Amino acid sequence: MSSPAWRMVLAAADGPLLQTLADHLRPILAQAPHAPELLAVQHPEQLPPDMGTTSVVLMAAGPPLALAHWRDWLQQRQWPYQVVYGTGTEAMAQLAHALAADERFKALPGLRAREELAPRWRGACERCADPACEHRLFSQLRAS
């Protein structure tokens, strides 16, 4: 078996949630053309020392101190990471959305990209009256 082209870390302080998500995710990732090696860990100290910069998906479930420890560790190493919220089925859906946004996983079964929200207004600006839109417009005009 050849070694994976890259690694992805799934991090969660909640052990049972971590195991459930990793078990759900492995068969999906295995279908990717260049499937990553998935490392599911509860603590950063569990990662191999030769990791190098790696994509990390950090699950927000669990004790706040554990999440803060992960964030500090990742920021010190300047590793890219994405925080995913939720537990159970909600966590699986949020994780699928997060991974679907990655170009390497486009069109994999089991991963659904979020449907973007339609803009609230599609008419002429002079009839909009959306305060957030007006604020953006005038902020951009003042900055130029």
Contacts in CASP RR format, 6 or more apart in sequence:
PFRMAT RR
TARGET T0000
AUTHOR 0000-0000-0000
METHOD contacts of the structure
MODEL  1
MSSPAWRMVLAAADGPLLQTLADHLRPILAQAPHAPELLAVQHPEQLPPD
MGTTSVVLMAAGPPLALAHWRDWLQQRQWPYQVVYGTGTEAMAQLAHALA
ADERFKALPGLRAREELAPRWRGACERCADPACEHRLFSQLRAS
3 37 0 8 1.000
4 34 0 8 1.000
4 35 0 8 1.000
4 36 0 8 1.000
4 37 0 8 1.000
5 34 0 8 1.000
5 36 0 8 1.000
6 34 0 8 1.000
6 36 0 8 1.000
6 37 0 8 1.000
6 54 0 8 1.000
6 55 0 8 1.000
7 36 0 8 1.000
7 37 0 8 1.000
7 38 0 8 1.000
7 39 0 8 1.000
7 51 0 8 1.000
7 54 0 8 1.000
7 55 0 8 1.000
8 29 0 8 1.000
8 36 0 8 1.000
8 37 0 8 1.000
8 38 0 8 1.000
8 39 0 8 1.000
8 54 0 8 1.000
8 55 0 8 1.000
8 56 0 8 1.000
8 57 0 8 1.000
9 38 0 8 1.000
9 39 0 8 1.000
9 40 0 8 1.000
9 41 0 8 1.000
9 47 0 8 1.000
9 54 0 8 1.000
9 55 0 8 1.000
9 56 0 8 1.000
9 57 0 8 1.000
10 18 0 8 1.000
10 21 0 8 1.000
10 22 0 8 1.000
10 25 0 8 1.000
10 38 0 8 1.000
10 39 0 8 1.000
10 40 0 8 1.000
10 41 0 8 1.000
10 57 0 8 1.000
10 59 0 8 1.000
11 18 0 8 1.000
11 40 0 8 1.000
11 41 0 8 1.000
11 42 0 8 1.000
11 44 0 8 1.000
11 56 0 8 1.000
11 57 0 8 1.000
11 58 0 8 1.000
11 59 0 8 1.000
11 70 0 8 1.000
12 18 0 8 1.000
12 21 0 8 1.000
12 40 0 8 1.000
12 42 0 8 1.000
12 58 0 8 1.000
12 59 0 8 1.000
12 61 0 8 1.000
12 62 0 8 1.000
13 42 0 8 1.000
13 43 0 8 1.000
13 59 0 8 1.000
13 61 0 8 1.000
13 62 0 8 1.000
13 63 0 8 1.000
13 66 0 8 1.000
13 67 0 8 1.000
13 70 0 8 1.000
14 59 0 8 1.000
14 61 0 8 1.000
14 62 0 8 1.000
14 87 0 8 1.000
15 42 0 8 1.000
17 59 0 8 1.000
17 61 0 8 1.000
17 62 0 8 1.000
17 87 0 8 1.000
17 88 0 8 1.000
17 91 0 8 1.000
18 40 0 8 1.000
18 41 0 8 1.000
18 42 0 8 1.000
18 59 0 8 1.000
19 40 0 8 1.000
20 88 0 8 1.000
20 92 0 8 1.000
21 40 0 8 1.000
21 59 0 8 1.000
21 91 0 8 1.000
21 92 0 8 1.000
21 95 0 8 1.000
22 38 0 8 1.000
22 40 0 8 1.000
24 92 0 8 1.000
25 38 0 8 1.000
25 95 0 8 1.000
25 99 0 8 1.000
26 38 0 8 1.000
28 96 0 8 1.000
28 99 0 8 1.000
28 108 0 8 1.000
28 109 0 8 1.000
28 110 0 8 1.000
28 111 0 8 1.000
29 35 0 8 1.000
29 36 0 8 1.000
29 38 0 8 1.000
29 105 0 8 1.000
29 108 0 8 1.000
31 108 0 8 1.000
31 109 0 8 1.000
32 104 0 8 1.000
32 105 0 8 1.000
32 108 0 8 1.000
33 104 0 8 1.000
34 104 0 8 1.000
36 55 0 8 1.000
36 104 0 8 1.000
39 47 0 8 1.000
41 47 0 8 1.000
42 66 0 8 1.000
43 66 0 8 1.000
43 69 0 8 1.000
44 69 0 8 1.000
44 70 0 8 1.000
44 73 0 8 1.000
44 74 0 8 1.000
53 77 0 8 1.000
53 78 0 8 1.000
53 79 0 8 1.000
53 80 0 8 1.000
54 79 0 8 1.000
55 79 0 8 1.000
55 80 0 8 1.000
55 81 0 8 1.000
55 102 0 8 1.000
56 74 0 8 1.000
56 79 0 8 1.000
56 80 0 8 1.000
56 81 0 8 1.000
56 82 0 8 1.000
57 81 0 8 1.000
57 82 0 8 1.000
57 84 0 8 1.000
57 95 0 8 1.000
57 98 0 8 1.000
57 99 0 8 1.000
58 67 0 8 1.000
58 70 0 8 1.000
58 71 0 8 1.000
58 74 0 8 1.000
58 81 0 8 1.000
58 82 0 8 1.000
58 83 0 8 1.000
58 84 0 8 1.000
59 83 0 8 1.000
59 84 0 8 1.000
59 86 0 8 1.000
59 91 0 8 1.000
59 95 0 8 1.000
60 67 0 8 1.000
60 83 0 8 1.000
60 84 0 8 1.000
60 85 0 8 1.000
60 86 0 8 1.000
61 85 0 8 1.000
61 86 0 8 1.000
61 87 0 8 1.000
61 91 0 8 1.000
71 81 0 8 1.000
74 81 0 8 1.000
82 98 0 8 1.000
84 91 0 8 1.000
84 94 0 8 1.000
84 95 0 8 1.000
84 98 0 8 1.000
85 91 0 8 1.000
85 94 0 8 1.000
86 94 0 8 1.000
93 112 0 8 1.000
96 110 0 8 1.000
96 111 0 8 1.000
96 112 0 8 1.000
97 111 0 8 1.000
97 112 0 8 1.000
97 113 0 8 1.000
97 114 0 8 1.000
99 105 0 8 1.000
99 108 0 8 1.000
99 111 0 8 1.000
100 106 0 8 1.000
100 108 0 8 1.000
100 111 0 8 1.000
100 112 0 8 1.000
100 113 0 8 1.000
100 114 0 8 1.000
101 113 0 8 1.000
101 114 0 8 1.000
105 111 0 8 1.000
120 130 0 8 1.000
121 128 0 8 1.000
121 130 0 8 1.000
121 133 0 8 1.000
125 133 0 8 1.000
125 137 0 8 1.000
128 134 0 8 1.000
END
